[in-house]
Amino acid sequence: MRIITLNTWGGRAGKEGLLNFFKEHSATTDVFCLQEIWSAPYEHLEGKSAGGIEIDNSKAMVYGLQEISAVLPEFKTFFRPHHGDHYGLLMLVKDDFEVLEEGEEFVYKERGYVHEVDVGNHARNIQYVKINYKNKPLTVINFHGLWNGQGKNDSDDRLLQSQNIKNFIAKTAGDTVLCGDFNLLPTTQSLKIIEDAGLRNLIAEYGITSTRTSHYTKPEKYADYIFVSPNLNVTEFKVLPDEVSDHSPLLLDFT
């Protein structure tokens, strides 16, 4: 099975390049796990601060859900927003696979929570699909972790967020893949909690030193991670070179 995870940056690096990326990888990819997906504009938030930048609806793929789904017609589409009804997480699963279950669980604050000053600090959920993989359940979890405007170090909220993810994994049958943009440095206790759930941290295991593209100019180049159950045989794991976001796509292939 092959999985690609990508924080799309809302398509700000260019819609055409992003959509072409999905077309090019559609034949060889079984699951896409995507973050920062819009399904409609938030006109009432125009100009407001979100994640340290002002919201400009004209620069984002405000119909990214619809446009990405249109270029991947052979995939089942699952959208789980965490800010209002139109911004959040998207998973696409190739039609070849039977989806046994699909859902979400909020791991930071409750649905509807938005910080009163910066709307980039909002509730966070994990999105999951349980797939029938070789007659066994496999749970793939998509995640975009808390941004609080205070870097990517530990905080009480982030520690609790990781503990909530760990608790979810503990009650999940079968093997697990957890991936996405965690907004965390590799030395944090918040990541250690995820590892303590019994998962392999492939970023650490493969010695990856950056998951960001040239669109990202800040010094801390860590953000994106993939964790897998020890039972999964990883045949390929790498950071893809495509500059379709300020995040690099991560590719995982396993049996």
Helices and strands as residue ranges (DSSP letters): E 2-7, G 9-11, H 15-25, E 31-38, G 43-45, E 49-50, E 53-54, G 57-59, H 64-71, E 75-83, E 87-94, E 99-108, E 124-133, E 136-144, H 156-170, E 175-181, H 189-195, E 200-201, H 202-205, E 224-228, E 234-239, E 250-254
